[in-house]
Amino acid sequence: MRWKQIDTMTCSIARTLSIVGDRWTMLIVRDVFLGIRRFEGIQRDLRLSPHRLSDRLRKLVRKGVLRRVAYEKRPPRFEYRLTEKGIDLYPLIVAMIGWGDRWMAGSHGVPVELVHRPCGHSIKPQLICPTCKSKIEVRDMSARPGSALKGRRLPGQQSSEAGTTFHEEEERRDDSKAQL
């Protein structure tokens, strides 16, 4: 399969990556979340060529993540605003911040703190089960085919079991190492 066909896969991750999966796009979305909405500001922050930035912005507008909003009529000038679809990328941005803070922060510490405005405290977001309110841990989760995969198995699923846990492959690797 070619990269340009990734949006045809029956996979939400693949379809998401078809829109935001290149190295510049998420940085552009990050900038818009931070309030940098004009072409010149984004270009200055990312030091991206005008052609590449124009290409990414056009795609984000075409895919409904951003919308162009005129802020000046003469000459016509535009800024980029997040749509509802774009705002829904916030948890992805926050997850990437959390991973980067844990694994990629330099000796000076984290570059950005997320602050919950109502209480003013710095936070580290967590996944919480909406039903039981427990913290979601990978070892407590499993995956099962959704309606788009009705009657089919998930990739890597051995049988018609109800769900595959996310850490089964890790356990299989550990078991095979123990046998050596």
Backbone hydrogen bonds, N-H to C=O, Kabsch-Sander energy under -0.5 kcal/mol:
donor,donor_aa,acceptor,acceptor_aa,energy
5,Q,2,R,-1.9
6,I,3,W,-1.7
8,T,5,Q,-2.3
9,M,6,I,-1.4
11,C,9,M,-1.8
15,R,11,C,-2.3
16,T,12,S,-2.0
17,L,13,I,-2.7
18,S,14,A,-1.5
19,I,16,T,-1.6
20,V,16,T,-2.6
21,G,17,L,-1.9
26,M,22,D,-1.0
28,I,24,W,-2.1
29,V,25,T,-2.5
30,R,26,M,-2.5
31,D,27,L,-2.3
32,V,28,I,-2.2
33,F,29,V,-2.4
34,L,30,R,-2.0
35,G,32,V,-1.3
36,I,31,D,-2.7
37,R,35,G,-1.0
39,F,78,F,-0.6
42,I,38,R,-2.5
43,Q,39,F,-2.9
44,R,40,E,-2.6
45,D,41,G,-2.4
46,L,42,I,-2.7
47,R,43,Q,-2.1
48,L,43,Q,-0.7
53,L,49,S,-2.6
54,S,50,P,-2.7
55,D,51,H,-2.3
56,R,52,R,-2.3
57,L,53,L,-2.8
58,R,54,S,-2.6
59,K,55,D,-2.0
60,L,56,R,-2.4
61,V,57,L,-2.3
62,R,58,R,-3.0
63,K,59,K,-2.5
64,G,61,V,-1.3
65,V,60,L,-2.5
66,L,60,L,-1.6
67,R,81,R,-2.3
69,V,79,E,-2.9
71,Y,77,R,-2.3
72,E,77,R,-1.3
77,R,72,E,-2.3
79,E,69,V,-2.5
80,Y,37,R,-2.8
81,R,67,R,-2.6
83,T,65,V,-2.3
87,I,83,T,-2.8
88,D,84,E,-1.9
89,L,86,G,-1.9
90,Y,87,I,-2.1
92,L,89,L,-0.6
93,I,89,L,-2.3
94,V,90,Y,-2.9
95,A,91,P,-2.4
96,M,92,L,-2.3
97,I,93,I,-2.3
98,G,94,V,-2.6
99,W,95,A,-2.4
100,G,96,M,-2.7
101,D,97,I,-3.0
102,R,98,G,-1.9
103,W,99,W,-2.9
104,M,100,G,-2.5
105,A,100,G,-0.9
106,G,109,G,-0.6
109,G,106,G,-1.7
114,L,123,I,-0.6
115,V,113,E,-0.5
116,H,121,H,-2.9
117,R,115,V,-0.9
119,C,116,H,-0.8
120,G,116,H,-2.9
121,H,116,H,-0.6
123,I,114,L,-2.9
129,C,134,S,-2.9
133,K,129,C,-1.8
136,I,127,L,-2.9
137,E,135,K,-0.5
140,D,137,E,-1.8
141,M,138,V,-1.5
143,A,164,T,-2.5
149,L,146,G,-1.6
150,K,147,S,-1.2
152,R,149,L,-2.9
157,Q,154,L,-2.2
164,T,143,A,-3.0
165,T,163,G,-0.5
166,F,138,V,-0.5
166,F,141,M,-1.0
168,E,165,T,-1.1
171,E,167,H,-2.2
172,R,168,E,-2.6
173,R,169,E,-2.3
174,D,170,E,-2.3
175,D,171,E,-2.7
176,S,172,R,-2.4
177,K,173,R,-2.0
178,A,174,D,-2.1
179,Q,175,D,-1.5
180,L,176,S,-0.8
180,L,177,K,-0.6
